[in-house]
Each structure stands twice: as structure tokens, then as C-alpha cells.
Amino acid sequence: MDGKIRWGILATGSIADTFASDLKHSHYGVLFGVASRSFARAQAFCDTHGGTPSHDYAALLARDDIDAVYIATPHDAHVVWAHRALEAGKATLCEKPLGLNQGEVLSLYGAAARNNVLLVEALMYVMHPRMYLARKLVSDGEIGTVTGFSSGFGFSFPFTPEHRLYNRDRAGGGMLDIGIYPLTAARFLLGEPHALSGEARLAPTGVDAEARAILDYGNFAADLHCAIDTDIAWQISVMGSDGKLVIDQPWHSGPDNQSIVVTKADGSVQEFSTAETRPLYAVEADHVADCLQRGDIASDLVSPEFSINTAYWLDRWRTAGGVTYDADTLGPTGFDANPPVAGRHGIMPMMHMDGVDKPISRLVLGTDNQIDAPTLAAMADTFFEQGGTCFDTAHIYSDGVSEQVLGAWIKARGVRDQIVILGKGAHPPDCTPDAMARQLDESLNRLQTEYIDIYCLHRDNPDIPVEEWVDALHAQVKAGRMRVYGGSNWTSARIDAANAYARASGKQGFALVSNNFSLARMEQPVWDGCLASSTDSFRDWHTKTGIALFPWSAQARGFFLDWEAQPLSASRHGADPTIDEMHRVWGSPENLERRRRALELAARKNVSALQIALAYVLHQPFATAALIGPRTPMQLADSLAACAITLDDDEVNWLDLRASDSKI
Ligand SMILES: NC(=O)c1ccc[n+]([C@@H]2O[C@H](COP(=O)([O-])OP(=O)(O)OC[C@H]3O[C@@H](n4cnc5c(N)ncnc54)[C@H](OP(=O)(O)O)[C@@H]3O)[C@@H](O)[C@H]2O)c1
């Protein structure tokens, strides 16, 4: 490459023109190719900026003389062309928003990881040194403790229904186009908020002409404002106990616009500035070059986590403002690009169970945290491509949304005959055979299927004799509405009694347990009425009876992460852990020692403690399939890598404090 990155640009609109102009001032970038839907436009663009035209976008991606592409199409074409660019092995700088929703963004980072290719969302202003100088000033306490934030971006563009700004089919509206700037500015400078509330005024085309949002940071709030039909000052203000920091025209930093003004409480004013001489998009192109030269597939400034969270908050903002796009649903007009290929990328270990006529992946994808179809689709596609077949859901999860989005994905992908659904029902207070039958009806409807492969009672109800449970569940098996059944949070004694009755009466008995089980032992129930299979007697029972264990929270809900140093994301979803839980449920001296040993072994094997903990669950003398709840394709890949870790019996025993510290 001679130190130069050979760029190709997809599309010839206004931002493509700006990027190409600035690229001439970059240290490492040179324009090599341009593609348009019209060859004449590509030719004219090259006449102005240089490079060689391609006949269409696909032709440019097929060229060997292009290292990196800049996708400058309207929003709705980002995900399709970014996917194709990543598959073609091109480092990809894609205009914001990277995807129309979190699902699209997740799917893109999954593709980037699989293809080992750099993907960066083109939030050019974040890459300018002015923004990280501002972040340093704030974190160094230049304005004291932060007490507030406000930022806006608005311009007055006349209502033009077919223009990309107002056109719903082009994913128009202010939030995605310019609201993303104040939203990312707050989070780049101050970190992730706890919650978002928002509102929007809609244009006749159904997209937002103007929108506001409040980000809740606990001690203070961030005020965001954007509009495409009204002028709003382009500014970032951070208020603090000792002063105020203001960045004027923050979205257009450049050689003549890079100052930061700090006004102290005593009225004194200080101006800070960077010495950057390159224009903004040259800085952006050189940031991509820096990433490539380091061999990175992610930017440290606009990281995958940052962009995934951006999409998450934009989804929340759009929901609050009542703006939806077709891509938010699964279906012919929604998220249906790139159908997944089963096991294309996988090293997934599998197991079999009598009565279930499909291979069962030993990692089971939890869907309790899934609340929208595109996000579930992105995670499910990635899981399926890595050999995952088994999905965990329940009647109670997210008021039925988990079952609905899983069912919609299975149907849209046409993969029912390959998928093992682990479903649950009869959660208290509706823990009776009648309620189970009613809820099963609803679950089958929501899942759009005639049967659940593996069905579990979500809890036990000791007031119901085991005979009644067996009769009711056996009847459902006979009716073809479930293949095998088991108990989640059930004791071995009750299952023994149930199975004794089942044997005596010639009925199908319990085939599995879905209790908690992990390297860290649950000292107190995470939720009321939940049980673990961790005791020695329970483990012996699994081994003796051959009853499989599908443990929930198989990674002890974050206990093996660095939760003392990094905040847990408890505010995002009810299923997310809290620091309080880490202490109350998992933080016993024995568990802390297990965690210490996991960290030690992880360092020796060059993996993470979380992976060691998962490998521990998979290395038991009885059949296990671990329920996991990754939020991103990267977390999923991390868990999958745990399947490749081999632990011998000495290591398993040592991790579990069955051998003294010196034994390994
Ligand atoms: N970072 C920034 O500062 C900044 C500023 C403005 C816009 N943007 C982003 O850049 C993207 C493009 O914005 P823009 O202002 O450059 O838009 P634009 O001027 O309308 O240009 C978009 C280009 O995309 C191509 N295109 C592909 N499919 C299209 C379709 N169905 N309808 C219309 N055009 C289509 C066209 O090029 P061909 O006909 O040659 O294929 C068109 O010229 C947007 O996602 C926007 O958010 C970023």
C-alpha cells in the first residue's frame, strides 16, 4: 500500500463530494475509484476529483485496487452496501447512521468480525482532536462536576416529500440524520446515560421534522434537540459546578473552527484549541488509515460498542417520537437481507436428547432481553451461522415479545425444522396445570409453531401433586404440542417423585432441569423461588439419573466480569444484573476465591475468566447445555470461543475449590 489507503466511494451526492474534496488533504488517503447508480455521474465525479469510475456499486467492490470504501448513500442503503463491502473484504467507512436500528448495526458488526474487516461509522466530528480535547477537559474537572448538558443541530430545509430528509422510504427525519450528533456528543463526552425520554413533531410523511430528547444521567440530564425544518444553534454546552464549556459549530470542526471556550464561575474565560490543520473529512480518512495500519478491525473513537449503543438510543428516541421504518419489522420489506446459512462459521458443540429429533447446540441463546425484531434477528442470524440451534424463551418474557420476535424470525428465515425451542410457562402466580395449558396455547400462537421442542415449567408449585403435573404435561406431549418436558427451578426430590409416578403409569416423565448452575454458586435466589443445581447431591443426581441440565445464568450474570471497575448495565433491561446482586447473590468468600482461580487459569490459557466459567459448565460429568445472554455478536463470539477451551478434571476440581490452591 506504500502507506497510502486507496479509497473507493459509493454514491456521488453532496457528502461524497465533500469527502472527496477533503481527501486530497489527508496524509494517507488517495481516491482510486467512484461508483454511482449512473456511470455518467461516476465519470463526472472522477473528472472533478480523480479516480476511475466503476459501472455500479458492486463493480467497485469487486476491484482489487481498492483498500477501503466510503459508503455515502442515503441511510436506507447503508446496511446492504456495508454488508456487501465487508463480505468483499473492504475496510468500510459507512455514513451515519450505520444502520436504521440496532438490529442492522449488530448484524454489520457480526459481519465485520466474521470477515475480520474494519468497520467504522462515519461520525467525522468525533474523530477530530477537538472532541477528545473537550472530553479531557471535562474529565480533568476543568468545569468541576458536570451538572447539565445541552446540544442542538437544526436547519430549515423546505418540506420536499421525495427528498431523502423527508422520505420515509429513505429513512428520513431529523433524529437519524442530525439528532445523532447531539446524541453521540453527550455520550462521547459524558458516557452512557441510564434512560432516554423524548418527543417528536412529525412531517406529513411520518418522519420527524423536529425532535427533543432528555438523557437521564442520574445526577443531571442532557437536553438534545434537532430539526430539519427549523434553525437551531449548532452547539454543545456542558455545564459544571465550576463553569461551562461551549463548543460552537462542533459538527464542522476544521482548521478555522476548533476552539473550545470555558467560562469559569467567576466569569473568567479561557479558550482552548487544537493545532489540527487538516480539514474534517481528511481527519476522518486518516483515522481509518491509522486503524488499518494498526491492524485493527474497530475504531477506538467510534467503537462497535459506541455505534451499537447509538443505534439503541436512536431506537428508543424514535419509539418515544412515534417514528418507524419498514426495516423495524421482519418481513418482505423489513430486515431480510443476507439469509443466514446454518453453521457456516461454527465450532458449536452439539448434543442429543431422546425425544428431540434435532441436534441441540450446547450454547442456548437466551432471548429474555430481546424486545425488538431486528435486534433478535441480528443475534439469531449470527448464532445460527455459528452452529447454534437452541433458543431459550418463556411465556412471561417481556410480556410475550420475546416469543413473538423469536417466532417471527424462525418463520421469516424458514428454519423451524432446524431450531430447538426451549420454552417455559406456568410462572407464579399462574403455576397450575390449567394455566400451563392456557399459556402454552398463547406461546404456540406467538411463536407461530405447532410444538415446542423442550418445554419447562418455569417454577414448581408444591401445592400441586406431582401426579397432576405429569398427567397434564404427558397429555400435551401426546397432543404433539411439546416433545420433551422438564422443570425450571425444581428440586430433584419432586422430579424423582414425578418420574416414579410417570414410570408406574406408563407416562412420559421429566427429561431435563433448567436450574441455575455456574462456577459461582448462587448463595441467595436471584429472583423469588429460583433454585440452583450446584450442590454436591444435585450434581450426583444429574450424573446418576442422566437428566440433562440446561442452566440459566451459566456465567453467573456478570460475576466473572470486572464488575467492581465497570458499571453493570442494569438500567437497560430488567434481566440485567446490578452491583447489589453481585454482592448479595454471588459475592461469598468461596465464590470470590473461585473467581480468583478463574482469573488465574484464564491468564495461563490466554482467555477470559468469563470464558473459563462457561467452559467449566460445559465440562461436567452430566449433560449440560448452557443458557447465555449475549447482547452483541462480539459477546456471542466470545462465548463461542469458550467452547474451544479444554479443561481437565484437575482444573475443574481446582476451580471449584475441590482441590487446594497448590494443586494446579
Ligand atoms: N457526515 C456528514 O457530514 C454528512 C453530511 C451530509 C450527509 N451525510 C450522510 O451521507 C448520506 C448521504 O447524504 P447526502 O447528503 O450526500 O445525500 P444526497 O446528496 O442525496 O446523495 C446521496 C447519493 O446516494 C446515491 N443513492 C443511492 N441510492 C439512492 C436513492 N434511492 N435515492 C437517492 N440517492 C441514492 C446517489 O448517488 P448515485 O446516484 O451516484 O448512486 C445520491 O447522489 C446520508 O446517510 C447522510 O446521513 C453525512
PDBQT file of the ligand as one rigid body, heavy atoms in Angstrom, charges set to zero:
ROOT
HETATM    1  N1  LIG A 701     -21.031  13.261   7.713  1.00  0.00    +0.000 N 
HETATM    2  C1  LIG A 701     -21.639  14.324   7.267  1.00  0.00    +0.000 C 
HETATM    3  O1  LIG A 701     -21.227  15.434   7.489  1.00  0.00    +0.000 OA
HETATM    4  C2  LIG A 701     -22.838  14.130   6.435  1.00  0.00    +0.000 A 
HETATM    5  C3  LIG A 701     -23.410  15.226   5.811  1.00  0.00    +0.000 A 
HETATM    6  C4  LIG A 701     -24.474  15.007   4.949  1.00  0.00    +0.000 A 
HETATM    7  C5  LIG A 701     -24.965  13.738   4.780  1.00  0.00    +0.000 A 
HETATM    8  N2  LIG A 701     -24.397  12.690   5.438  1.00  0.00    +0.000 N 
HETATM    9  C6  LIG A 701     -24.866  11.331   5.258  1.00  0.00    +0.000 C 
HETATM   10  O2  LIG A 701     -24.490  10.906   3.966  1.00  0.00    +0.000 OA
HETATM   11  C7  LIG A 701     -25.505  10.138   3.379  1.00  0.00    +0.000 C 
HETATM   12  C8  LIG A 701     -25.826  10.752   2.036  1.00  0.00    +0.000 C 
HETATM   13  O3  LIG A 701     -26.257  12.081   2.225  1.00  0.00    +0.000 OA
HETATM   14  P1  LIG A 701     -26.115  13.184   1.079  1.00  0.00    +0.000 P 
HETATM   15  O4  LIG A 701     -26.484  14.470   1.697  1.00  0.00    +0.000 OA
HETATM   16  O5  LIG A 701     -24.837  13.060   0.413  1.00  0.00    +0.000 OA
HETATM   17  O6  LIG A 701     -27.303  12.717   0.132  1.00  0.00    +0.000 OA
HETATM   18  P2  LIG A 701     -27.502  13.056  -1.397  1.00  0.00    +0.000 P 
HETATM   19  O7  LIG A 701     -26.833  14.324  -1.745  1.00  0.00    +0.000 OA
HETATM   20  O8  LIG A 701     -28.943  12.908  -1.659  1.00  0.00    +0.000 OA
HETATM   21  O9  LIG A 701     -26.688  11.882  -2.109  1.00  0.00    +0.000 OA
HETATM   22  C9  LIG A 701     -26.968  10.546  -1.893  1.00  0.00    +0.000 C 
HETATM   23  C10 LIG A 701     -26.387   9.757  -3.060  1.00  0.00    +0.000 C 
HETATM   24  O10 LIG A 701     -26.664   8.395  -2.820  1.00  0.00    +0.000 OA
HETATM   25  C11 LIG A 701     -26.895   7.722  -4.019  1.00  0.00    +0.000 C 
HETATM   26  N3  LIG A 701     -28.141   6.954  -3.903  1.00  0.00    +0.000 N 
HETATM   27  C12 LIG A 701     -28.217   5.615  -3.820  1.00  0.00    +0.000 A 
HETATM   28  N4  LIG A 701     -29.472   5.216  -3.703  1.00  0.00    +0.000 NA
HETATM   29  C13 LIG A 701     -30.235   6.313  -3.726  1.00  0.00    +0.000 A 
HETATM   30  C14 LIG A 701     -31.622   6.553  -3.654  1.00  0.00    +0.000 A 
HETATM   31  N5  LIG A 701     -32.509   5.536  -3.549  1.00  0.00    +0.000 N 
HETATM   32  N6  LIG A 701     -32.060   7.811  -3.685  1.00  0.00    +0.000 NA
HETATM   33  C15 LIG A 701     -31.195   8.832  -3.795  1.00  0.00    +0.000 A 
HETATM   34  N7  LIG A 701     -29.868   8.667  -3.853  1.00  0.00    +0.000 NA
HETATM   35  C16 LIG A 701     -29.379   7.426  -3.835  1.00  0.00    +0.000 A 
HETATM   36  C17 LIG A 701     -26.939   8.765  -5.099  1.00  0.00    +0.000 C 
HETATM   37  O11 LIG A 701     -25.696   8.679  -5.776  1.00  0.00    +0.000 OA
HETATM   38  P3  LIG A 701     -25.614   7.894  -7.163  1.00  0.00    +0.000 P 
HETATM   39  O12 LIG A 701     -26.834   8.247  -7.918  1.00  0.00    +0.000 OA
HETATM   40  O13 LIG A 701     -24.360   8.446  -7.743  1.00  0.00    +0.000 OA
HETATM   41  O14 LIG A 701     -25.518   6.441  -6.893  1.00  0.00    +0.000 OA
HETATM   42  C18 LIG A 701     -27.014  10.061  -4.372  1.00  0.00    +0.000 C 
HETATM   43  O15 LIG A 701     -26.341  11.078  -5.038  1.00  0.00    +0.000 OA
HETATM   44  C19 LIG A 701     -26.661  10.124   4.363  1.00  0.00    +0.000 C 
HETATM   45  O16 LIG A 701     -26.714   8.898   5.041  1.00  0.00    +0.000 OA
HETATM   46  C20 LIG A 701     -26.337  11.228   5.350  1.00  0.00    +0.000 C 
HETATM   47  O17 LIG A 701     -26.703  10.928   6.672  1.00  0.00    +0.000 OA
HETATM   48  C21 LIG A 701     -23.365  12.901   6.252  1.00  0.00    +0.000 A 
ENDROOT
TORSDOF 0
